[in-house]
Amino acid sequence: MSQNFVTRTSIRVPVGRTRRRPSVWMLLARAVTALAVVTILLGSLYVVGLARDLPDTSSLTLAPSGTAMTFLDREGRVIARRGESSGTTITADNLPEHLVDAVLAVEDRRFYAHFGIDLIGTARAALANLRAGRVVQGGSTITQQLAKNLFLTPDRTLRRKVQEMMLALWLESRFSKDEILALYLNRVYFGAGAWGAENASRRYFGRGPHELDIGQSALLAGLLKAPSRYSPASDTARAAVRATVVLDLMLATGRITEEERLAAASAPIRVSRGSSSPGAGWFADWATTEARTLLALHAPSWNGDVVVRTTLDVNVQRAADSALRDGLADPEIARGAANGAVIALDASGAITAMSGGTDYARSPFNRAISARRQPGSAFKPFIFASAFEAGWSPEDVMIDEPVSYGSWAPANWEDRYEGEMTLERAFARSSNSIAAQLAEQSGRAYTLRLARRLGIESPMENTHALSLGAYEVTPLELASAYVPFMNGGRSVEVHGVTRLETPSGEVLWQRDVQPGQIVLAARVVRQMDQLFAATVSYGTARAAAVPGRLVRGKTGTTNGFRDAWFAGWADGLVTVVWTGNDDNTPTDAGSGGAGPARIFAQMTAASPVISLPADAPRAPEPDPDRLARLLSALEDENLGTADPPQEGAVTKEAQPDADSADDPIAGLLARLPQD
């Protein structure tokens, strides 16, 4: 019998420790470690990415050399400096002691103790900001500020802040502390268009930074927080209060004694009058381009510093800055306009004042030369002058009534019409109806040619809307086109530089100002003067009148009250004022007669009378025989008829075609005998 045996094998498990599950704390530690590793890796990748985007620092030098330009006004007063010169920069081995003490006290009192980033200061600023719930204190060191000024944009982002710290560490490893201070003082902005301590000290006090006393140094250091707000050129009282704060900090940090603080605080602030025009920054920027072009053309081998003599008049510039700033600060004058521009030219086209806005430091965009806006009724002088060339006169009568040309129907202000009126009154009252009728009857082609002849360069088309000033111009070109109405009918070349010199006085180039070509007949100049005078006397520009001054001008207002203008002159100075908003939004019913005319009046009243050179163009005396000579010349040229034109006889059909390339009147005027 067989028997099945089942063998049972006993499996013995070794006796030892049993495997326990990890504790919660151990798992948490592992997670934290893993998270830290990942964070470090991601942070490293982020930093590497930021480092790859850092700007090139290889070209940075301690004392950059080059052509520095010092700009003088027409009386020889310093108005601006542009560029950097090794001869005027602060060096590490010759730091201005008082200024350094003031800057360190207010900006970075632990400058010589930190490594580019002040951890204590950063923590203190972060705590203050948390308590306030907003940014009330900054923790940037001078090294960080220098890194931002040299290489970065002012954007307040985490990316920019990290890059700023990285560059600060690089600067600390590359330069000594004194070298960093020198770099900072040579490049920081002190307001009123002054970059660097050298420019700022000469602009405000007429002396170099090593010659400043404690009070002056405290004032400059105080500007660094808000250059435009604390500039002594704009508000001496506010600048003095800020300087007192800096003096207190200098005392608290042991940099001055109590006696020195009291002496500095009691000394009055005296700002250099020749350098107290912050608005000259716009002119200096524009003139720099002209000066560099002239230098390259006439002295290409010169590579040293240059003294640039200009046409600007500091007194007129101050008056323009003040009038524009005060006007836009007054709600009754501004009427919802947040910005504006003023440009003034003399009889030769020389720029005497240029205000591109109300605050150069906050907005260096130059509206006087770059803002293209519709001139509205300020364009009407070209229509009327063109009609007078064709034989009309200020005494001719037209009917102020609703008119239409196809689908285009110009309307007067508030649909007010006065019926029959002379062209003088139509101009003074700024009738859109009569301006449109006159442009159509005398020929828009002639208006275009005349505007070009006088100085309008912006694109324009031969359309009905031309008569209402619908095509954009800049304040500068409008001013240049008004000058012939004032100077006797001569064209001008707008300019701002009269001479280039070396610092020792050697003349590199000098402008030879020649009288421009005759672009308006004397008869037309006299007739237009009659119209401009009427506008100020009883028309839309009554607010521009200044007691004791002979004022002429024209207002302009565009649809929706987006732009308001006054263009006119007094005492040999053509001035154009524009007010509006940069985003082209409407104002609160702001018109040329309400705002710009009053700004012009304030500026004119505060400006000195500009004495014209003996050979400067002037408006001609009345010449009753000039019209007869013009008509005779027209007959000789076979351009018209010898019979005197009758009222209303010249129509659009009698004018040359708009596509004709030549302007016969311009050539004829150049050949007529000069007054």
Secondary structure, 3 states (H helix, E strand, C coil): CCCCCCCCCCCCCCCCCCCCCCCHHHHHHHHHHHHHHHHHHHHHHHHHHHHHCCCCCCCCCCCCCCCCEEEECCCCCEEEEECCCCCCCCCCCCCCHHHHHHHHHHHCCCCCCCCCCCHHHHHHHHHHHHHHCCCCCCCCCHHHHHHHHHHCCCCCCHHHHHHHHHHHHHHHHHCCHHHHHHHHHHHCECCCCCECHHHHHHHHHCCCHHHCCHHHHHHHHHHCCCHHHHCCCCCHHHHHHHHHHHHHHHHHCCCCCHHHHHHHHHCCCCCCHHHCCCCHHHHHHHHHHHHHHHHHHHCCCCCCCEEEEECCCHHHHHHHHHHHHHHHHCHHHHCCCCEEEEEEEECCCEEEEEECCCCCCCCCCCHHHHCCECCHHHHHHHHHHHHHHCCCCCCCEEEECCCCECCECCCCHHHCCCEEEEHHHHHHCCCHHHHHHHHHHHCHHHHHHHHHHHCCCCCCCCCHHHHHCCCCECHHHHHHHHHHHHHCCECCCCECEEEEECCCCCEEEECCCCCCCECCCHHHHHHHHHHHHHHHHHCCCHHHCCCCCCEEEEEEECHHHCEEEEEEEECCEEEEEEEECCCCCCCCCCCCCCCHHHHHHHHHHHCCCCCCCCCCCCCCCCCCCHHHHHHHHHHHCCCCCCCCCCCCCCCHHHCCCCCCCCCHHHHHHHHCCCC
